[in-house]
């Protein structure tokens, strides 16, 4: 397996381009199943997860062609559709479950394997099942597969989710777009990726109102047509690279970034002593002066602090002045990066869903192991500020969510390289 070698070398300077959002693109791609006309996605990220979704859609009968070095995805689903999403592909990635709603809406039936993904918590499928069942689908679990059928087609309904699940909101949105009648989803997720999907579906002819709020209304239509849609900027990649100059010093502009995508995160950076400025071309970040201050963080659904930035924020707080407490309220088992940071000299205590970080003056380079996608990049960030050399192994997680990370960090002066497995 490849590894990443990082050598701490002081302040960073320059610009980092922010890619399209992985989590948005993985929801947008299955929308091609809803129409027999082409759907073109621009500003697509170039990631292994995107390739996995491409493989899954191809297995279902869709065509996905990467253009312009992968930044444009031309998709189409005008032929015969296979309703079975096989385990061998679905197990690789949690977002594979997002084909369930579109297949049900287009065909009236689907067989989708239970998904895989990072080991950061249960993330149960019952919220998805309940949402689609409200639209008239009959779903049962047999031999690890969800067998779903909507006899007579999906019908509009009012449904309130017990938790504001992003994936279940996306599945409901896509399915309800072709259901008969009006659907109302209460306690809907409000993330920017939901808004982006709704924009795309509207461009395809869907009638959706209320996206970005906790109540979304969808008036079903008979068919959706083709469209071209730009993928929203990746707020998690944005937040990750904003932390690089916060940890190392210097000044970096994240091109294409928008503060409104991560306001709660920016508020914590400000409290910690990091300057964040919206520019005409992106977001400019620098440390205000001296050592970072300790801050407490609680992860929450949008617009709260993103769980996908918790590991990276912990890396920053490892060298802060004072003691910080991080509370993880979205996923269990999401402090697996803490022992690896401790190998680098961090002082962290983990008790259940709480991590207490006592800031130290300096981290030291060490061999560490990535346990999941966000943990892997948190170790790279820590390595940028550490004395000596840090070797991060098992970085295949990293390629699922960050495109060309070494190239982007080298562009602002970081000493970082990938070592290919022999």
Beta strands, then each sheet from edge to edge (+ up, - down):
strand 1: 3-7
strand 2: 12-17
strand 3: 39-42
strand 4: 63-67
strand 5: 72-76
strand 6: 84-85
strand 7: 109-113
strand 8: 138-142
strand 9: 145-149
strand 10: 158-160
strand 11: 182-186
strand 12: 207-209
strand 13: 215-219
strand 14: 227-230
strand 15: 250-255
strand 16: 274-278
strand 17: 282-287
strand 18: 297-298
strand 19: 323-327
strand 20: 347-351
strand 21: 354-358
strand 22: 367-369
strand 23: 389-393
strand 24: 415-419
sheet 1: 22+ 23+ 1- 24+
sheet 2: 2+ 15+ 17- 16+
sheet 3: 4+ 5- 3+ 14+
sheet 4: 6+ 7+ 9- 8+
sheet 5: 10+ 11+ 13- 12+
sheet 6: 18+ 19+ 21- 20+
end
